[in-house]
Amino acid sequence: MNLLRLGCAVVVVAAVLAPASLAAHPMDEQNAAFVQGVDGPAPGPFVYLGAKHMVTGYDHLLFLVGVIFFLYRLRDVILYVSLFTLGHSVTLLAGVLGGLEVNAYVIDAIIGLSVCYKAFENMGGFERTLGFRPNTRWAVLVFGLFHGLGLATKLQEFTVTDAGLVANILSFNVGVEMGQILALSAVLIGITIWRTRPSFVRHAFVTNAVLMSGGFILTAQQIFGYVFYS
């Protein structure tokens, strides 16, 4: 089993074992206490928290792995990641600064489905079942909106003072994008190396099937949380 497939399998196992509450954009007690205790601009810590969230946010990473899986040109990678970043940033800022409130379990269930969607697309599922492929660029942008809204719902669970709020949320968003670049760089290097080997073609379908299974697990966890904890 190659490293990428092993990594996907580890993520899936972690998702199975984690409680539903942990899948909805976790923030540990220490970080949560810090967010609630901030009174004024704190760009450095918020950049760190944003980067940490993205690097450890396996729902985001699973989706982005699906997005770049079959992208061979760097300009295409930049284009699609930029679309995701645009959507992610808009709803993160609008959700927190605009007070847009939605159910976190519902949003995170949709985020899980976004992973299923991209993996299904990579497997050629839409062509086989519908005879055509939906516009991938629009799909990545729209799902980016949901990913950002999911993060916004988590931040809204904590009491954050208005003092320095804009600067802190902008800093958090910068950190998210920095973490995204770091995580994607590692993933892209791994995929690029794997593409040079015959096993990529042989195992691409299975890898995306594993990816889709991870998305279904994430979705099921959130539906369970909505039914029993919401």
N, C-alpha and C positions, 0 to 999 in steps of 0.2 A: 504494500500500500504506500503510495507516494505521500509526501509531507502535506500537500494541500488537502487531500482526501482525509488524512488523519486529523488535520486541524478542524475540518468541517465536522468530523465525527465527534471530536472532543466537545465542540460547541453544542452539538445536538444533545449529547449526554448531559452536559451542564444544564441545558434548558429543561431536560426531563426532570432532573433532580431538584432544580430550584423551585421554591414556592412561587405561586403566581404573583405575590406582592413584590418579589425580587426582580421579576422580569419587566416591571413597569418603570424603567429608568431609575435604578437604585441610586441613593445618595446616603453614604454611611452617616452615623450619628454625629461624628466629629465635624464633617463637612456641613451637615444640616445645621448644627449649632452655630457654626461660623456664619453661614448665610443669614440666619436669623439675628445674629448679634451685630452685623455690619451696620454702621451708621455713618455713611459718607462713602466717597469713591475708594475702591480698593482694587484697582485694575490688575495688579500682579496676581493676587490669590484667585481672582475670578478667571483670569486666563488659564491658570493651572487647573481649576475645577472644570472648565470647559474642555481642555485637552484630555483630562483624565476621563471625563464622561465619554468622549468619542472613542478613545483607545479601549475602554472597557465595555463600551456599548455594543454587545454582539448583535443586537437586532440591526443597528445601522451597518455594521461591518458585513453581516451576511448579505444584506441588500446590495451593498457596494461591490462585494465580490461577484455577485451575479451580474451587476452592471458592466464591469470591466472584463468579465470572463472571456469574451470573444472579441474584445477590442485590441487590435494589433498595432494601430497607429497612435502615437503619443497625442496628436492633436484631437483624436476622437476621445481618448481618455479625458483630456482636459475639458472638452466640450461637455461630455455627459456629467462629469463630476461638478462642473460649474453650474449646470442646470439643477443638480441636486442641491448644491450649496445655496443657490438663489432661493429655491423653495424652502429649504431648511431655515435660512436666515430670516425670510419674510415672516413666517408664522411664529418663529421663536420670539422675534421682537414684537410683533403684533399681539401675540398671545399674552406676553408679560406686561408690556407697556400699555396695551389697549384693553387689558382685562378680559380677553376672550376666554370664556370658560366652557370646557367640554369635558365629558367623562373620560378619565385617563384610561380606563380599561377598554373602552370602545376604540379610542385612538390607537392604543398599542395593539389591539387585535387587527386593525387595518394595517399597521406597520408589519405585523407578522404575515399578513396576506400579500404585502408588497414583495416580500422575499419569495413567497410561492409564485407570484406573478412572474417575476424576472427569471426564476429557475425554469418555470414552465415554458416561457418564451425561448430560453436558451436550448431547451430540449426539442424545439420545433413543434410544441403542442398546439399553438394557435393555427399554424398552417394545416396541421393534420385534422383538427376538429372544426375549424371555421373557414379554412381555405385562404386566410390572409393573416398578416401580422399587424396588430395595432401600432400606431406611431410610437416608437420607443422614446423619442425625445420628450414628447408630451407626458408619457407615462412616468419617466424619471422625474420630471419637474413636478407633476401632481403628487407623486409619492413623497417627494422631498418636502412638500408642504405639510403632509401628515407627520413626517418624521420630526420636523421642527415643532409642530404643535404638540407632539407627544412630550418633548422636552419641556415645553412651556407649561404643560399641565403639572409636571413634577415640581417645577420651581414655584408654581402658584400654591402648592401645599404648605409653603413656609411663609412666615411673616417677614416681608422685606420692606424696610423703610424707604420712603420716597427720596431721602437724601442720597444723592449719587446713584440713583437707580439706573438712569440712562447709561451713564458711564460704566457701571458694573455689568449691565446686561450686554452692552456692546463688547466689553472685555471678555465676557463669558463666550460670546459668539466667536470672537477672534480665536479664543482657545479651542473651541470646537473645531474650527477650520484647521488650526495647526495640528491638532490631534488627528484629524482626518487625513491630512497630508502624510503624517508619519506612518499611520496605519496602512494607508493605501500604497505608499512607497514599498513597504515590506511585502505586501500582498502582490503588487505588480511585479516585483523582482522575482518572487517565487513562481508566479504564473509564467513569466517570460522564460525562465529557466526550464520549467516543465514543458513548455511548448516545443522545445528543441528535441524532445524525446518522443518516440512513437507512442508511448503510453498515454499522451495527452488525448489523442484522437480516440483511443480505445476506451478511456475512462471518463471522457467529458460528460457523457450522458449520465453515467452512474453518479458522478460528482454533483451534477445539478439535481439529480433525484434526492441525494442526501441533503442538499441545500433546501430543496422544497420541503422535505420532511421536517427540517429545522423550523421553517416558516410555519408549517401546520402546528407544530408543537407550541411555538410562541403564541399563535392565535388561540389555540385551545386553552392555554393557561389564562389568557386574558378573558375569554368567555366564561371560564370557571370563576374567575375573580369577580366578573360583573354580576354573575348569577348569585353568588354566595357572599360576597363582601361589599357590593356596591349599595 
